[in-house]
Amino acid sequence: MMKLYGVPAAPNPTKVMLYVAEREARGTDMNIEHVRVNTLKGEQNQPEHLARNVFGALPTLELEDGRFIVESLSIIYFLEDLLPDNKLQSEDPVARGLARDMERNIETRFANNLGRYVHAVNSPLGLPKDPKVAAEIEASMPKALTYIENILSDGRSLLGGDDVSVADCTLQSALQFARFGKVDVIADYPGICAWNERYCQRPAAKSVLKF
Ligand SMILES: N[C@@H](CCC(=O)N[C@@H](CS)C(=O)NCC(=O)O)C(=O)O
């Protein structure tokens, strides 16, 4: 059995945990044991975890042969390849390319900034407030949020259409971290708010999300 090292509420582990739960909800036996690494106690930087992931980060997937994959998206695409029945990605290269592009745009232009923003205004880890960083990110938010709002504007239920995609896991993991930090950046975006409520009702979301 593989082992997925993670921690609740942190965005990158949550993204992978949502992905695994979505695959399980589709009936796939993911053959994964979840192992919690307590970041509040600094366990990610202890020798035991550094031996798994030199970057002292989560998530980390331990393969059955004892090797490790340490980037969240690499873990997801590895699991797509390893267990292709009921996978989230389309077989069609164009649809797959567009879905990956959407996921990357959401992570690099929105989710990563949102994580930094939450730390700058109300860090759940107790980091000092940073108004300069917060202001810079606030200025960049409308473009990224409008990009997502426009995707949803045709009434689709999920980001890729009617079927769940990796982008849904990426966006929800970022929004959960914002909820954890009591930060709301989506209130003025009705399509994103509606998507958020819908996504949180999914069985996979209910089994993974803590906030
Ligand atoms: N690019 C990596 C980022 C991993 C990452 O930074 N994870 C955070 C949690 S969201 C972490 O482990 N933080 C603990 C630390 O850096 O000490 C990925 O996508 O997996």
Ligand as a Chemical Component Dictionary entry (heavy atoms), coordinates in Angstrom:
data_LIG
# 
_chem_comp.id                   LIG 
_chem_comp.type                 NON-POLYMER 
_chem_comp.pdbx_formal_charge   0 
_chem_comp.three_letter_code    LIG 
# 
loop_
_chem_comp_atom.comp_id 
_chem_comp_atom.atom_id 
_chem_comp_atom.alt_atom_id 
_chem_comp_atom.type_symbol 
_chem_comp_atom.charge 
_chem_comp_atom.model_Cartn_x 
_chem_comp_atom.model_Cartn_y 
_chem_comp_atom.model_Cartn_z 
_chem_comp_atom.pdbx_ordinal 
LIG N1  N1  N 0 5.019 22.971 -4.587 1  
LIG C1  C1  C 0 4.755 22.089 -3.471 2  
LIG C2  C2  C 0 4.515 22.960 -2.243 3  
LIG C3  C3  C 0 4.421 22.144 -0.984 4  
LIG C4  C4  C 0 4.220 23.027 0.238  5  
LIG O1  O1  O 0 4.744 24.148 0.331  6  
LIG N2  N2  N 0 3.465 22.518 1.216  7  
LIG C5  C5  C 0 3.215 23.249 2.419  8  
LIG C6  C6  C 0 1.800 22.971 2.890  9  
LIG S1  S1  S 0 0.626 23.649 1.788  10 
LIG C7  C7  C 0 4.151 22.804 3.503  11 
LIG O2  O2  O 0 4.546 21.662 3.559  12 
LIG N3  N3  N 0 4.504 23.704 4.410  13 
LIG C8  C8  C 0 5.309 23.372 5.539  14 
LIG C9  C9  C 0 6.651 24.005 5.485  15 
LIG O3  O3  O 0 7.017 24.522 4.416  16 
LIG O4  O4  O 0 7.318 23.994 6.514  17 
LIG C10 C10 C 0 3.546 21.209 -3.791 18 
LIG O5  O5  O 0 2.713 21.630 -4.614 19 
LIG O6  O6  O 0 3.437 20.096 -3.261 20 
# 
loop_
_chem_comp_bond.comp_id 
_chem_comp_bond.atom_id_1 
_chem_comp_bond.atom_id_2 
_chem_comp_bond.value_order 
_chem_comp_bond.pdbx_ordinal 
LIG N1  C1  SING 1  
LIG C1  C2  SING 2  
LIG C1  C10 SING 3  
LIG C2  C3  SING 4  
LIG C3  C4  SING 5  
LIG C4  O1  DOUB 6  
LIG C4  N2  SING 7  
LIG N2  C5  SING 8  
LIG C5  C6  SING 9  
LIG C5  C7  SING 10 
LIG C6  S1  SING 11 
LIG C7  O2  DOUB 12 
LIG C7  N3  SING 13 
LIG N3  C8  SING 14 
LIG C8  C9  SING 15 
LIG C9  O3  DOUB 16 
LIG C9  O4  SING 17 
LIG C10 O5  DOUB 18 
LIG C10 O6  SING 19 
# 
